[in-house]
Structure formats: structure tokens, C-alpha cells
Amino acid sequence: MKIIVISNKNTEPYEDLYTPLSYEGFNAADKLLDDKLLQSVAIKGIDTIYSAPSICCLQTIYPFCERHNLNVCIENAFYKKLDSLHFNFYNFRYTINDIENHIPYLGKIIDDNYSSSISTSNISFCDDESGFNNRITAFLYSLVKESKNNDKTYIINTHKCVSDKIKNIVTNKLNENIYKHTNIHFL
């Protein structure tokens, strides 16, 4: 089993779920098209791409999905930790329809048949470290358990803080038996 974790590089100075990539972020997304590891797995086949439900994350993976005719599964477990000053009770949750209404071209890469492992109603506005850690850990554990002893390839496209949390989870000595047969790369 192989997991490739991509974190979006640059967003605008303000940041909520509707925040687009910055100019530099769009350039970084275009560079993913030339990444040797991604090209290799695209040729061999990617089983599933999971993405955080934010505009900047979807814009990061969009060029890659367009080139290879791939869809993404919106996974709410990869919501960033909601401790930013830019989140409030009215803007911390939204649906796939909200994404498609806000930036219609992103709808072309979203797999409408996928149901996230966690509902947005189960994500707290004032997300604490424990809730943040638990939802990511639960998703990873389920993915690894379900895919144990197979040759599948997954991409997780998310925020840097989520990517850092994934790295922390899989490198934690307490989890080494769970993830010992999982080949994980961070881009």
C-alpha cells in the first residue's frame, strides 16, 4: 500500500474554506504535473484521491486530476483545525454544492458518489487538538486496515497542518505496528 500526501503550498493571507490559492500556490500546483513520483503512480494507477474540502486544496490537485482524468473524494476528516481567526459559526462548514457554486470548474473533479467518513455536522467550530487528531487518526487507521496487504495507491490532498498531523501519527512509535507495511510519501 502506498499513500502520497500532498499539502497545498500557498494561500492568500486570509484563510477560510473559500480561500483560493495565491499566485505562488497555482504555480506549485502546476509543478505537481512534473513530479516524478506522481507521474509514476499515475501511470501505474491511483486507486483513490482524497481531498480536504477547501477551495485551495481542490485547486492544488485540479491540474493533476484534469491531466489524468481523475476524480477526488471529498473527505471531511481532513478539515484543517478550526482555530483560525477567519472562521466563525457561519463559514466553517459547507457542502460540495457550495464548492461547485463558488468555483464551478472544481465540480468537474469531485466524485459525487463518495460519502465522507465523517459528516461536517460532527466537526466542531472550536476544534480542539484532540478532535483534530482523532478524526485524522480514525480515517488513516480505517484506510490502512481496509487496504492491508494490497498494492493500492492513495493520494491525500490536504492542508499543511493536516499533512504535519499525518506525519506525526504515522511516525509515532505507538503506531509503528499499524503503519509498518504502509509506504507513505509527503510532497
Accessible surface in RSA format (square Angstrom, percent):
REM  Atomic radii and reference values for relative SASA: ProtOr
REM  Chains: A
REM  Algorithm: Lee & Richards
REM  Probe-radius: 1.40
REM  Slices: 20
REM RES _ NUM      All-atoms   Total-Side   Main-Chain    Non-polar    All polar
REM                ABS   REL    ABS   REL    ABS   REL    ABS   REL    ABS   REL
RES MET A   1    27.01  14.0   4.22   2.8  22.79  54.3   4.70   4.0  22.31  29.6
RES LYS A   2    44.61  21.8  44.33  27.2   0.27   0.7  18.61  16.8  25.99  27.7
RES ILE A   3     0.02   0.0   0.02   0.0   0.00   0.0   0.02   0.0   0.00   0.0
RES ILE A   4     0.00   0.0   0.00   0.0   0.00   0.0   0.00   0.0   0.00   0.0
RES VAL A   5     0.00   0.0   0.00   0.0   0.00   0.0   0.00   0.0   0.00   0.0
RES ILE A   6     1.39   0.8   1.39   1.0   0.00   0.0   1.39   1.0   0.00   0.0
RES SER A   7     9.08   7.7   8.95  11.9   0.13   0.3   0.00   0.0   9.08  12.7
RES ASN A   8    12.79   8.8   6.43   6.2   6.36  15.3   0.00   0.0  12.79  12.4
RES LYS A   9   109.15  53.3  80.08  49.1  29.07  69.2  68.50  61.7  40.66  43.3
RES ASN A  10    56.03  38.6  51.81  50.1   4.22  10.2  11.73  28.2  44.30  42.8
RES THR A  11    33.71  24.0  14.04  14.2  19.67  46.9   4.41   5.9  29.30  44.3
RES GLU A  12    55.57  31.9  52.68  39.9   2.90   6.9   6.42  12.4  49.15  40.1
RES PRO A  13   127.73  93.1  90.92  82.9  36.80 133.8 104.47  86.3  23.26 144.5
RES TYR A  14   111.52  52.1 109.28  62.2   2.24   5.8  85.26  64.1  26.26  32.4
RES GLU A  15    39.57  22.7  39.46  29.9   0.11   0.3   8.10  15.7  31.47  25.7
RES ASP A  16    32.25  22.6  28.87  28.7   3.37   8.0   0.54   1.3  31.71  31.6
RES LEU A  17     1.14   0.6   1.01   0.7   0.13   0.3   1.12   0.8   0.02   0.0
RES TYR A  18    66.10  30.9  61.87  35.2   4.22  11.0  43.73  32.9  22.36  27.6
RES THR A  19     0.18   0.1   0.00   0.0   0.18   0.4   0.08   0.1   0.10   0.2
RES PRO A  20    38.51  28.1  38.51  35.1   0.00   0.0  38.51  31.8   0.00   0.0
RES LEU A  21     3.96   2.2   0.18   0.1   3.78   9.5   0.18   0.1   3.78  10.2
RES SER A  22    11.33   9.6  11.27  15.0   0.06   0.1  11.21  23.9   0.12   0.2
RES TYR A  23   165.90  77.5 156.03  88.8   9.87  25.7 117.26  88.1  48.63  60.0
RES GLU A  24    98.38  56.5  94.35  71.4   4.03   9.6  42.21  81.6  56.17  45.9
RES GLY A  25     1.65   2.0   0.00   N/A   1.65   2.0   0.00   0.0   1.64   3.7
RES PHE A  26    79.98  40.0  79.43  49.2   0.55   1.4  79.43  48.2   0.55   1.6
RES ASN A  27    57.43  39.6  55.83  54.0   1.60   3.8  13.64  32.8  43.79  42.3
RES ALA A  28    25.45  23.4  19.70  30.4   5.76  13.1  21.44  30.2   4.02  10.6
RES ALA A  29     1.59   1.5   0.20   0.3   1.39   3.2   0.45   0.6   1.14   3.0
RES ASP A  30    74.73  52.3  70.86  70.5   3.87   9.1  22.99  54.1  51.75  51.6
RES LYS A  31   146.03  71.2 138.92  85.2   7.11  16.9  85.39  76.9  60.64  64.6
RES LEU A  32    18.95  10.6  18.27  13.1   0.68   1.7  18.82  13.2   0.13   0.3
RES LEU A  33    28.25  15.7  26.91  19.2   1.34   3.4  26.91  18.9   1.34   3.6
RES ASP A  34   110.83  77.6  91.32  90.9  19.51  46.1  33.44  78.7  77.39  77.2
RES ASP A  35    37.92  26.6  29.97  29.8   7.95  18.8  10.59  24.9  27.33  27.3
RES LYS A  36   178.06  86.9 168.45 103.4   9.61  22.9 119.81 107.8  58.25  62.0
RES LEU A  37    44.12  24.6  36.94  26.4   7.18  18.0  41.04  28.8   3.09   8.3
RES LEU A  38     0.00   0.0   0.00   0.0   0.00   0.0   0.00   0.0   0.00   0.0
RES GLN A  39    45.45  25.4  45.45  33.2   0.00   0.0  29.67  63.2  15.78  12.0
RES SER A  40    39.54  33.4  33.09  44.2   6.45  14.9  26.60  56.6  12.94  18.1
RES VAL A  41     1.75   1.2   1.70   1.5   0.05   0.1   1.75   1.5   0.00   0.0
RES ALA A  42    21.94  20.2   0.29   0.4  21.66  49.3   1.51   2.1  20.43  54.1
RES ILE A  43   149.71  85.2 118.19  88.0  31.53  76.0 125.11  90.1  24.60  66.8
RES LYS A  44   163.91  80.0 123.02  75.5  40.89  97.4  88.50  79.7  75.41  80.3
RES GLY A  45    36.10  44.5   0.00   N/A  36.10  44.5  29.74  81.6   6.37  14.3
RES ILE A  46    23.92  13.6   1.66   1.2  22.25  53.6   2.24   1.6  21.68  58.8
RES ASP A  47    75.69  53.0  43.36  43.2  32.33  76.4  10.92  25.7  64.77  64.6
RES THR A  48    31.45  22.4  25.39  25.7   6.06  14.4  13.15  17.7  18.30  27.7
RES ILE A  49     3.16   1.8   1.60   1.2   1.56   3.8   1.60   1.2   1.56   4.2
RES TYR A  50    18.75   8.8  18.75  10.7   0.00   0.0   0.19   0.1  18.57  22.9
RES SER A  51     0.00   0.0   0.00   0.0   0.00   0.0   0.00   0.0   0.00   0.0
RES ALA A  52     0.00   0.0   0.00   0.0   0.00   0.0   0.00   0.0   0.00   0.0
RES PRO A  53     3.16   2.3   3.16   2.9   0.00   0.0   3.16   2.6   0.00   0.0
RES SER A  54     0.76   0.6   0.76   1.0   0.00   0.0   0.76   1.6   0.00   0.0
RES ILE A  55     0.00   0.0   0.00   0.0   0.00   0.0   0.00   0.0   0.00   0.0
RES CYS A  56     0.90   0.7   0.90   1.0   0.00   0.0   0.00   0.0   0.90   1.0
RES CYS A  57     0.00   0.0   0.00   0.0   0.00   0.0   0.00   0.0   0.00   0.0
RES LEU A  58     0.00   0.0   0.00   0.0   0.00   0.0   0.00   0.0   0.00   0.0
RES GLN A  59     9.01   5.0   6.90   5.0   2.11   5.0   0.75   1.6   8.26   6.3
RES THR A  60     5.50   3.9   5.39   5.5   0.12   0.3   4.93   6.6   0.57   0.9
RES ILE A  61     0.00   0.0   0.00   0.0   0.00   0.0   0.00   0.0   0.00   0.0
RES TYR A  62    33.98  15.9  33.98  19.3   0.00   0.0  27.37  20.6   6.61   8.1
RES PRO A  63    25.46  18.6  18.88  17.2   6.59  23.9  23.75  19.6   1.72  10.7
RES PHE A  64     0.34   0.2   0.18   0.1   0.16   0.4   0.18   0.1   0.16   0.5
RES CYS A  65     0.80   0.6   0.00   0.0   0.80   1.9   0.00   0.0   0.80   0.9
RES GLU A  66    80.05  46.0  59.72  45.2  20.33  48.4  16.59  32.1  63.46  51.8
RES ARG A  67   134.10  56.3  99.14  50.5  34.95  83.2  42.51  58.1  91.59  55.5
RES HIS A  68    48.90  26.7  29.17  20.3  19.73  50.5  21.62  22.3  27.28  31.7
RES ASN A  69   142.69  98.4 120.18 116.1  22.51  54.2  30.84  74.2 111.86 108.1
RES LEU A  70    43.11  24.0  37.93  27.1   5.17  13.0  40.22  28.2   2.89   7.8
RES ASN A  71    83.67  57.7  69.35  67.0  14.32  34.5   8.54  20.5  75.13  72.6
RES VAL A  72     0.00   0.0   0.00   0.0   0.00   0.0   0.00   0.0   0.00   0.0
RES CYS A  73    11.13   8.4  11.13  12.4   0.00   0.0   0.00   0.0  11.13  12.0
RES ILE A  74    11.23   6.4   8.09   6.0   3.15   7.6   8.09   5.8   3.15   8.5
RES GLU A  75     0.00   0.0   0.00   0.0   0.00   0.0   0.00   0.0   0.00   0.0
RES ASN A  76    16.81  11.6  16.81  16.2   0.00   0.0   0.00   0.0  16.81  16.3
RES ALA A  77     0.67   0.6   0.67   1.0   0.00   0.0   0.67   0.9   0.00   0.0
RES PHE A  78     0.00   0.0   0.00   0.0   0.00   0.0   0.00   0.0   0.00   0.0
RES TYR A  79     0.53   0.2   0.23   0.1   0.30   0.8   0.30   0.2   0.23   0.3
RES LYS A  80    30.03  14.6  30.03  18.4   0.00   0.0  10.87   9.8  19.16  20.4
RES LYS A  81    44.99  21.9  43.74  26.8   1.24   3.0  14.46  13.0  30.53  32.5
RES LEU A  82     5.29   2.9   0.00   0.0   5.29  13.3   0.00   0.0   5.29  14.2
RES ASP A  83    97.96  68.6  66.71  66.4  31.25  73.9  32.43  76.3  65.53  65.4
RES SER A  84    33.24  28.1  16.04  21.4  17.20  39.6  19.90  42.4  13.34  18.7
RES LEU A  85   179.03  99.7 146.48 104.8  32.54  81.8 150.90 106.0  28.13  75.7
RES HIS A  86    86.38  47.2  74.40  51.7  11.97  30.6  48.50  50.0  37.87  44.1
RES PHE A  87     9.48   4.7   0.44   0.3   9.04  23.5   0.51   0.3   8.97  25.7
RES ASN A  88    69.93  48.2  69.93  67.6   0.00   0.0  27.74  66.8  42.19  40.8
RES PHE A  89   138.27  69.2 127.32  78.9  10.96  28.5 127.32  77.2  10.96  31.4
RES TYR A  90   193.23  90.2 161.62  92.0  31.60  82.2 121.05  91.0  72.18  89.0
RES ASN A  91    29.07  20.0  26.23  25.3   2.84   6.8  19.78  47.6   9.29   9.0
RES PHE A  92     4.23   2.1   4.14   2.6   0.08   0.2   4.14   2.5   0.08   0.2
RES ARG A  93    95.62  40.1  79.13  40.3  16.49  39.3  24.49  33.5  71.14  43.1
RES TYR A  94    13.95   6.5   3.42   1.9  10.52  27.4   8.63   6.5   5.32   6.6
RES THR A  95    78.88  56.1  71.79  72.8   7.09  16.9  75.22 101.0   3.67   5.5
RES ILE A  96    44.91  25.6  41.55  31.0   3.36   8.1  41.55  29.9   3.36   9.1
RES ASN A  97    99.52  68.6  97.87  94.6   1.65   4.0  17.96  43.2  81.56  78.8
RES ASP A  98    49.46  34.6  45.65  45.4   3.82   9.0   4.31  10.1  45.15  45.0
RES ILE A  99     1.07   0.6   1.07   0.8   0.00   0.0   1.07   0.8   0.00   0.0
RES GLU A 100    45.60  26.2  41.55  31.4   4.05   9.6  15.94  30.8  29.66  24.2
RES ASN A 101   121.35  83.7  94.11  90.9  27.24  65.6  29.64  71.3  91.71  88.6
RES HIS A 102    97.38  53.2  71.46  49.7  25.92  66.3  46.49  47.9  50.89  59.2
RES ILE A 103    28.65  16.3  27.74  20.7   0.91   2.2  28.65  20.6   0.00   0.0
RES PRO A 104    96.87  70.6  86.91  79.2   9.96  36.2  87.77  72.5   9.10  56.6
RES TYR A 105    82.69  38.6  75.85  43.2   6.84  17.8  71.85  54.0  10.84  13.4
RES LEU A 106     0.00   0.0   0.00   0.0   0.00   0.0   0.00   0.0   0.00   0.0
RES GLY A 107    16.69  20.6   0.00   N/A  16.69  20.6   6.79  18.6   9.89  22.2
RES LYS A 108   130.28  63.6  99.25  60.9  31.03  73.9  70.35  63.3  59.93  63.8
RES ILE A 109     1.88   1.1   1.88   1.4   0.00   0.0   1.88   1.4   0.00   0.0
RES ILE A 110     8.58   4.9   0.00   0.0   8.58  20.7   0.00   0.0   8.58  23.3
RES ASP A 111    38.73  27.1  35.46  35.3   3.27   7.7   4.64  10.9  34.09  34.0
RES ASP A 112   102.49  71.8  74.12  73.8  28.37  67.1  32.81  77.2  69.68  69.5
RES ASN A 113   145.69 100.5 112.80 109.0  32.89  79.2  32.30  77.7 113.39 109.6
RES TYR A 114    58.84  27.5  39.55  22.5  19.29  50.2  39.93  30.0  18.91  23.3
RES SER A 115    95.34  80.6  75.31 100.5  20.04  46.2  46.67  99.4  48.67  68.2
RES SER A 116    30.14  25.5   8.63  11.5  21.51  49.6   8.63  18.4  21.51  30.1
RES SER A 117    73.69  62.3  30.34  40.5  43.35  99.9  39.11  83.3  34.58  48.4
RES ILE A 118    30.93  17.6  27.03  20.1   3.89   9.4  30.91  22.3   0.02   0.0
RES SER A 119    57.24  48.4  45.06  60.1  12.18  28.1  36.99  78.8  20.25  28.4
RES THR A 120    30.24  21.5  28.61  29.0   1.63   3.9   6.60   8.9  23.64  35.7
RES SER A 121    77.61  65.6  57.53  76.8  20.08  46.3  41.71  88.8  35.90  50.3
RES ASN A 122   104.97  72.4  75.16  72.6  29.81  71.8  18.28  44.0  86.69  83.8
RES ILE A 123     2.84   1.6   0.07   0.1   2.77   6.7   2.50   1.8   0.34   0.9
RES SER A 124    63.24  53.4  52.68  70.3  10.56  24.3  41.27  87.9  21.97  30.8
RES PHE A 125    60.49  30.3  56.43  35.0   4.06  10.6  56.43  34.2   4.06  11.6
RES CYS A 126    95.22  72.0  76.28  85.1  18.94  44.5  36.91  93.5  58.31  62.9
RES ASP A 127    12.44   8.7   4.93   4.9   7.51  17.7   0.10   0.2  12.34  12.3
RES ASP A 128    86.22  60.4  79.34  79.0   6.88  16.3  39.39  92.7  46.83  46.7
RES GLU A 129    82.27  47.2  79.58  60.2   2.69   6.4  58.77 113.7  23.49  19.2
RES SER A 130    65.40  55.3  56.03  74.8   9.37  21.6  39.89  84.9  25.50  35.7
RES GLY A 131    28.32  34.9   0.00   N/A  28.32  34.9  25.07  68.8   3.24   7.3
RES PHE A 132     6.76   3.4   6.76   4.2   0.00   0.0   6.76   4.1   0.00   0.0
RES ASN A 133    45.36  31.3  45.36  43.8   0.00   0.0   5.97  14.4  39.39  38.1
RES ASN A 134    86.23  59.5  81.79  79.0   4.44  10.7  25.92  62.4  60.31  58.3
RES ARG A 135    18.85   7.9  10.22   5.2   8.63  20.5  15.15  20.7   3.70   2.2
RES ILE A 136     0.00   0.0   0.00   0.0   0.00   0.0   0.00   0.0   0.00   0.0
RES THR A 137    43.29  30.8  43.29  43.9   0.00   0.0  42.05  56.5   1.24   1.9
RES ALA A 138    62.63  57.6  50.45  77.9  12.18  27.7  58.50  82.4   4.13  10.9
RES PHE A 139    14.26   7.1  10.99   6.8   3.27   8.5  13.38   8.1   0.88   2.5
RES LEU A 140     0.19   0.1   0.19   0.1   0.00   0.0   0.19   0.1   0.00   0.0
RES TYR A 141    98.54  46.0  98.41  56.0   0.13   0.3  62.13  46.7  36.41  44.9
RES SER A 142    59.46  50.2  54.83  73.2   4.63  10.7  26.88  57.2  32.58  45.6
RES LEU A 143     6.87   3.8   3.52   2.5   3.35   8.4   6.33   4.4   0.54   1.4
RES VAL A 144     9.41   6.2   9.41   8.5   0.00   0.0   9.41   8.2   0.00   0.0
RES LYS A 145   135.96  66.3 120.47  73.9  15.49  36.9  72.40  65.2  63.56  67.7
RES GLU A 146   133.14  76.4  97.57  73.8  35.57  84.7  46.98  90.9  86.16  70.3
RES SER A 147     0.80   0.7   0.57   0.8   0.23   0.5   0.23   0.5   0.57   0.8
RES LYS A 148   132.30  64.5 112.63  69.1  19.67  46.8  59.91  53.9  72.39  77.1
RES ASN A 149   132.27  91.2  86.65  83.7  45.62 109.8  40.42  97.3  91.85  88.8
RES ASN A 150    46.31  31.9  30.21  29.2  16.11  38.8  32.85  79.1  13.46  13.0
RES ASP A 151   140.37  98.3 117.19 116.6  23.17  54.8  39.39  92.7 100.98 100.7
RES LYS A 152    88.15  43.0  86.70  53.2   1.45   3.5  36.52  32.9  51.62  55.0
RES THR A 153    14.44  10.3  14.44  14.6   0.00   0.0   0.09   0.1  14.35  21.7
RES TYR A 154     5.80   2.7   5.80   3.3   0.00   0.0   3.88   2.9   1.91   2.4
RES ILE A 155     0.00   0.0   0.00   0.0   0.00   0.0   0.00   0.0   0.00   0.0
RES ILE A 156     0.00   0.0   0.00   0.0   0.00   0.0   0.00   0.0   0.00   0.0
RES ASN A 157     0.00   0.0   0.00   0.0   0.00   0.0   0.00   0.0   0.00   0.0
RES THR A 158     0.00   0.0   0.00   0.0   0.00   0.0   0.00   0.0   0.00   0.0
RES HIS A 159     6.99   3.8   6.99   4.9   0.00   0.0   5.72   5.9   1.27   1.5
RES LYS A 160   127.52  62.2 124.95  76.7   2.57   6.1  98.10  88.3  29.42  31.3
RES CYS A 161    49.31  37.3  38.98  43.5  10.33  24.3  39.16  99.2  10.14  10.9
RES VAL A 162     0.00   0.0   0.00   0.0   0.00   0.0   0.00   0.0   0.00   0.0
RES SER A 163     7.60   6.4   7.60  10.1   0.00   0.0   0.52   1.1   7.08   9.9
RES ASP A 164    64.45  45.1  58.71  58.4   5.74  13.6  27.48  64.7  36.97  36.9
RES LYS A 165    32.37  15.8  29.38  18.0   2.99   7.1  10.03   9.0  22.34  23.8
RES ILE A 166     0.11   0.1   0.11   0.1   0.00   0.0   0.11   0.1   0.00   0.0
RES LYS A 167    94.85  46.3  94.85  58.2   0.00   0.0  47.12  42.4  47.73  50.8
RES ASN A 168    85.92  59.3  80.37  77.7   5.55  13.4  15.05  36.2  70.87  68.5
RES ILE A 169     7.11   4.0   5.45   4.1   1.66   4.0   7.11   5.1   0.00   0.0
RES VAL A 170    21.17  13.9   8.13   7.4  13.04  31.4   8.13   7.1  13.04  35.4
RES THR A 171    94.61  67.3  68.12  69.1  26.50  63.1  60.44  81.2  34.18  51.7
RES ASN A 172    59.44  41.0  49.39  47.7  10.05  24.2  12.09  29.1  47.36  45.8
RES LYS A 173   163.36  79.7 150.77  92.5  12.59  30.0 101.90  91.7  61.46  65.5
RES LEU A 174   160.79  89.5 131.01  93.7  29.79  74.9 134.70  94.6  26.10  70.2
RES ASN A 175    29.80  20.6  29.71  28.7   0.09   0.2   0.64   1.5  29.16  28.2
RES GLU A 176    91.18  52.3  87.11  65.9   4.07   9.7  33.41  64.6  57.77  47.2
RES ASN A 177   111.56  76.9  99.90  96.5  11.66  28.1  26.13  62.9  85.42  82.6
RES ILE A 178    66.58  37.9  50.52  37.6  16.06  38.7  57.72  41.6   8.87  24.1
RES TYR A 179    13.23   6.2   6.66   3.8   6.57  17.1   5.83   4.4   7.40   9.1
RES LYS A 180   132.89  64.8  95.63  58.7  37.26  88.7  58.10  52.3  74.78  79.7
RES HIS A 181   121.50  66.4 101.19  70.3  20.31  52.0  75.39  77.7  46.11  53.7
RES THR A 182    18.88  13.4   2.26   2.3  16.62  39.6   0.71   1.0  18.16  27.5
RES ASN A 183    75.53  52.1  68.45  66.2   7.08  17.1  24.40  58.7  51.13  49.4
RES ILE A 184    34.77  19.8   9.31   6.9  25.46  61.4   9.31   6.7  25.46  69.1
RES HIS A 185    58.83  32.2  54.78  38.1   4.05  10.3  39.63  40.8  19.20  22.3
RES PHE A 186    60.07  30.1  30.30  18.8  29.77  77.5  30.49  18.5  29.58  84.7
RES LEU A 187    51.88  28.9  29.11  20.8  22.76  57.2  48.36  34.0   3.51   9.5
END  Absolute sums over single chains surface
CHAIN  1 A     9515.6       7796.0       1719.6       4935.9       4579.7
END  Absolute sums over all chains
TOTAL          9515.6       7796.0       1719.6       4935.9       4579.7
